[in-house]
Amino acid sequence: MKKNEKTDNQQEEHRSEKKGVSPAKNKDHKDDSTVSKTKKSRRSGCEKKLEDLQTQHDELNDKYLRLYSDFDNFRKRKAKEFSEIVKTANKELVVELLPVLDDFERGMQAMKDHQVDDETIKGVELIYSKLFNLLRQKGLQPMDSMGKEFNTDWHEALTNIPAPSEDLKGKVVDVIQKGYLLNDTIIRYAKVVVGS
């Protein structure tokens, strides 16, 4: 068996000599090709892992951006809803106080018609102005409808009468009940008489 091994080694040396390469270099050459194949397979494996990680990174980044924009939209929507709630928080109370304002106005007009003393009228006007100013601070605004063009978005027509003049046709001739806005939102339509 040792002879066969020697013979194989001798044959390999002989082949190498013919090629001009020493047997030791021939073994290194075989090892280099094996190593380069291993390096190439490792490199392609690393490149594949890098591509997979890049894809995963892109997916996670996309999810993060979507989640961030969803949260930002949610935050803006909630802030808008909160501001709307704050603006209309007193709506029910203000609507219930509108008849009191109407009664004050009618009472002051009746006092003037019946020639009640000025001190009494001034006292009632003072109370009325305090109440009205308080409601104005909460966002209440009266509609100015008299002589304006009739608009179904703002007015509720109770009746039509012949216009006293040509320029009042289609316009508000008389206001039966004032309309009011609360923070630029109509809370009561003006009840009016329209000239035709």
FIKOL-884582 format. One line per 8 residues: number of its first residue (from 0); their letters; for each residue x, y, z of C-alpha. Coordinates in steps of 0.5 Angstrom, whole numbers, plus 500, padded with zeros to 3 digits. Each point is the difference from the previous one (the first is absolute). Example, Ala and Ser with C-alpha at 12.3 -4.5 7.8 and 13.67 -1.06 7.14 Angstrom:
2
0 = AS = 525,491,516  502,507,498 .
END
This chain:
196
0 = MKKNEKTD = 500,500,500  506,505,501  502,498,494  494,502,496  500,507,504  507,501,498  498,499,493  494,504,500 .
8 = NQQEEHRS = 504,506,503  505,499,495  495,500,494  497,507,503  507,503,501  502,497,493  493,503,497  502,507,504 .
16 = EKKGVSPA = 507,500,497  497,500,493  496,505,501  505,504,503  497,501,507  503,497,506  495,495,504  500,504,506 .
24 = KNKDHKDD = 497,506,496  495,495,496  497,499,507  500,507,502  497,501,493  494,495,502  500,503,507  499,507,497 .
32 = STVSKTKK = 494,499,495  497,496,506  501,506,504  498,505,495  493,496,499  499,500,507  501,508,500  496,501,495 .
40 = SRRSGCEK = 494,495,503  501,504,506  500,507,497  494,498,496  497,498,507  501,506,503  498,504,494  493,496,500 .
48 = KLEDLQTQ = 500,502,508  501,507,499  495,500,494  495,497,505  502,505,506  499,506,495  493,497,498  498,499,507 .
56 = HDELNDKY = 503,507,502  496,503,494  493,497,503  501,502,507  502,507,498  494,500,495  495,498,506  503,505,505 .
64 = LRLYSDFD = 499,505,495  493,498,499  499,499,508  503,507,501  495,503,495  494,497,502  502,502,507  501,507,498 .
72 = NFRKRKAK = 493,500,496  497,497,507  503,506,504  498,505,495  493,497,500  499,500,507  503,507,501  494,503,495 .
80 = EFSEIVKT = 495,496,504  502,503,506  500,507,498  493,499,497  498,497,506  503,506,504  496,505,495  493,496,501 .
88 = ANKELVVE = 501,498,507  495,505,502  495,500,495  495,497,503  500,505,506  501,506,495  494,497,496  496,500,506 .
96 = LLPVLDDF = 501,507,502  498,503,494  493,500,502  502,504,506  504,505,495  493,501,496  496,501,506  505,505,503 .
104 = ERGMQAMK = 500,504,493  492,499,500  500,503,507  504,506,499  496,502,493  494,499,505  503,505,505  502,505,495 .
112 = DHQVDDET = 493,499,497  496,501,507  505,506,502  503,497,506  505,504,503  507,500,498  503,498,506  496,493,499 .
120 = IKGVELIY = 502,499,493  507,502,501  500,494,505  497,495,496  505,502,494  506,499,505  497,493,502  499,499,492 .
128 = SKLFNLLR = 507,502,498  503,496,505  497,494,498  501,501,493  507,502,501  501,493,504  497,496,494  504,504,495 .
136 = QKGLQPMD = 507,498,503  498,493,499  499,501,493  493,503,499  498,504,494  494,503,498  498,500,493  499,506,496 .
144 = SMGKEFNT = 494,499,495  496,506,500  500,503,492  505,494,498  498,495,494  496,494,502  505,494,501  497,493,502 .
152 = DWHEALTN = 506,498,503  500,506,505  492,502,501  493,496,501  495,504,496  493,500,504  497,504,495  500,505,493 .
160 = IPAPSEDL = 497,507,500  500,505,494  507,503,501  499,508,502  505,502,494  503,496,494  507,500,503  497,495,506 .
168 = KGKVVDVI = 497,495,495  503,493,502  503,503,507  499,500,507  495,505,502  499,498,507  503,496,505  495,496,505 .
176 = QKGYLLND = 505,496,504  508,502,499  505,494,498  506,499,503  507,497,499  504,496,505  508,500,498  497,501,492 .
184 = TIIRYAKV = 495,494,501  493,502,499  496,498,507  494,503,498  497,503,493  497,507,500  493,500,499  498,505,495 .
192 = VVGS = 495,503,495  502,501,493  498,505,495  497,498,493 .
END
